[in-house]
Amino acid sequence: MTNDTIKIEVDGKVLEARKGQMLIQVTDAHDIYVPRFCYHGKLSVAANCRMCLVEVEKAPKPLPACATPVMDGMKVRTRSKLALEAQKSVMEFLLINHPLDCPICDQGGECELQDLAMGYGRDVSRYQENKRVVRDKDIGPLVQTDMTRCIHCTRCVRFGEEVAGLRELGATGRGEFMEIGTFVEQSMASELSGNVIDLCPVGALTSKPFRYSARTWEMSQHPGIAPHDGIGSNIHFHVKDGRVKRVVPAENEVINEVWLSDRDRFSYEGLYSNDRLTAPMIRDDKGWREVDWETAFAMVRERLGPILKSAPASVGGVIAPTATLEEIFLFQKLLRGAGCGNIDHRLRYLDFSDQDAAPVFPWLGQSIAELEQLNCALIIGGDPRKEQPLLNHRLRKAALRGARIMMVNPASFPSNYPLAAELSAAPGGLVRAVAGICRALAELKSDTLARESWLEDVAVTDAQRRIARELANPGRGTVLLGNLAASLPDAAALRFVAGQLANLAGAAFGYLGEAANSAGAWLGGAIPQRGPGGRPASRSGMDAGAMARNGMRAFMLYQVEPEADCAAPDQWLTALRNAECVVSMNSWITDAAREYAHVLLPVGVFAETDGTFVNVAGAPQSWRAVVDPPGEARPGWKVLRVLAETLGVSGCDYETAKEVARDAAQAMAGVRPENRAAWRALVRLPAAVAGLQRITTVPMNSADALVRRAEALQQTADRADGALHLSRATAARFGVLDSGHAVVGHDGQALTLPVALDDAVGDDTVLIHGGNGLLATLGPWFGRVTLKPA
């Protein structure tokens, strides 16, 4: 027993505990159950439900186990007559105003109040007066309220303040007149708001999309992996009658702890959108028509087969980074087996110039859990709060512990923790902004880097010096590149400068990660110059940008909607429309696909297929299909296997997804990620871009095809709104302050868009959301634009 360890006695058992621990933590660790409502291991202690009252020897009255620190020699009884009477009395008071509506409550069957009422409640109520009634609040499209059921545990209030970083819910009134709600009538805006559903011990806060659709005991639970942001949050599918009814978090302390982002929780609705592709379709002289699989494959053999056989270099293959590792591995194996090396997944890149020097996969540079131990972090070109909510949660925990978090972005993205410094620069000046920090740090450290040729003409501002001072003694520090940084036209230069800055500061260097399986796409070989495991490809080819610019005779697409998924959507649509043959394997059908595709093959997605995702920290995680794909759709790996046979490509005849995963794992064996020095050295920095510039960010609920079809998420503010966001100063300078609409021109195209005034957008820039196919004609996501009143 160490100096920090003491001994206590609980129900006659001698237990070891740490000094300062609360009694309920010790009993939980030793499987001694103490009832509770307000206590939660991830939240602060409130001690307001009093359900955990226990008898402590020499104490004049029962004490709450959640708020009673242990003391050496303490003797506790959790099941004594005094303790049980106290617990039963608390339960009686809690039930006084609680409605008897369990038969229609979505929480029924998994309700903590129901469970404890069975053990601690009376069979007949002694309360004869009228019960109180609380009006329900509309707090948005995700969380349903029935506040008459609320027992005032305040878990939801504490979650907002302590975890989400937004105190959206609070308590007003006292006693039985106390109510939980928003300060003013408004929707919850947090990207983690759905977690209050799990935290609520009663049916006061439930899932609005799930409402009245199933009972708990009717559903089966299956493990899975979240399909969006590269973290790989662990989830449980709840399934009834072959349909996913809801998604809830599964505990994994090293990845998502016990939390889940709203995007991961509610995107399952996209599985059942009206535009699901449920049967193979072909386009011939008579237009589009549904056919059987044999006819569809025959058309692929007839149209794509001859091109692939005679001129494989004229075929391009692009696959979404949301595809599983098994699908990615088979996709590249099929194309390379046919002699084609034009394979890519980097749909949102505009700069591929340093791809030969790129790391084996762009990894986080540390484990996910290590983020909360940082002392200093610089985030460049990223909005982790919205793009990687649970990575941001770790950064928030570090910030609340005293870490200095800093950001360099083309706009001021709202943060839910205090920033030590923030620097804004237009996209065309972002490289030089980071170079200024690098020069300031080199001068501060008297490092020879300050005399490098690429830093010669870089000016340094006070804001850059302030960030440099923080990086001079970072402790455990990191420099992280976000999604926006990867999409810039000068991404290669930014990668080099950011890497030099990390080396100079002695900090880790990492990437926040774009999609569910971006890491798996790199490791699985879905890039032109490398095969699986990062080894040199047997046949290299063109990157995604070159395929779009040059055009190809034929394309194979996998889960790609280029009008919304690509950083140069106009180029992609032109290339696809001009191709002789486009075979698209997808789960949905779009108007754009009807124009450019010749064959549509329906494939399963997310819960409908066995698969593996590799997260941003390099951890592979697998799951099994929990529902069947709709109609004639099939799991993607099976479609790719038969497609390879149809095109005469050998080596793809797998019987199970597990066999594909095994071969992919063998190809990736021994891979060690390393971001340092994985860049192309510069002699000169790119020139700063003058004039009005476009910024493109992809809102979290428009990031991929599945989430774009989740009805409830599309009612939130975190979706592509089709508006032109700009500051009041910029709007006034171009005469659109009061016009309501403006004409924005870019790359020879023009669109009239509604004006959204937003002073978080820097001067001389306009922000337009990506992930919106209606804006595809406006050209690449970054560059100079023109602006005039509509």
Secondary structure, 3 states (H helix, E strand, C coil): CCCCEEEEEECCEEEEEECCCEHHHHHHHCCCCCCCCCCCCCCCCCCCCCCCEEEECCCCCCEEHHHCECCCCCEEECCCHHHHHHHHHHHHHHHHCCCCCHHHCCCCCCCHHHHHHHHHCCCCCCCCCCCCCCCCCCCCCCEEECHHHCCCCCHHHHHHHHHHCCCCCEEECCHHHCEEECCCCCCCCCCCCCHHHHHCCCCCEEECCCCCCCCHHHCEEEEEECCCCCCCCEEEEEEECCEEEEEEECCECCCCECCCCHHHHHHHHHHHCCCECCCCEEEECCEEEECCHHHHHHHHHHHHHHHHHHCHHHEEEEECCCCCHHHHHHHHHHHHHCCCCCEECCCCCCCCCCHHHCCCCCCCCCCCHHHHHCCEEEEECCCHHHHCHHHHHHHHHHHHCCCEEEEEECECCCCCCCCCEEEECCHHHHHHHHHHHHHHHHHHCCCHHHHCHHHCCCCCCHHHHHHHHHHHCCCCEEEEECHHHHHCCCHHHHHHHHHHHHHHHCCEEEECCCCCCHHHHHHHCCECCECHHHCECCCCCCCHHHHHHHCCCEEEEECCCHHHHCCCHHHHHHHHHHCCEEEEEECECCHHHHHHCCEEEEECCHHHCCEEEECCCCCEEEECCCCCCCCCCECHHHHHHHHHHHCCCCCCCCCCHHHHHHHHHHHHCCCCCCCCCCCCCCCCCCCCCCCCEEEEECCHHHCCCCHHHCCCHHHCCCCCCCCEEECHHHHHHCCCCCCCEEEEEECCEEEEEEEEECCCECCCEEEEECCCHHHHHHCCCCEECEEEEC
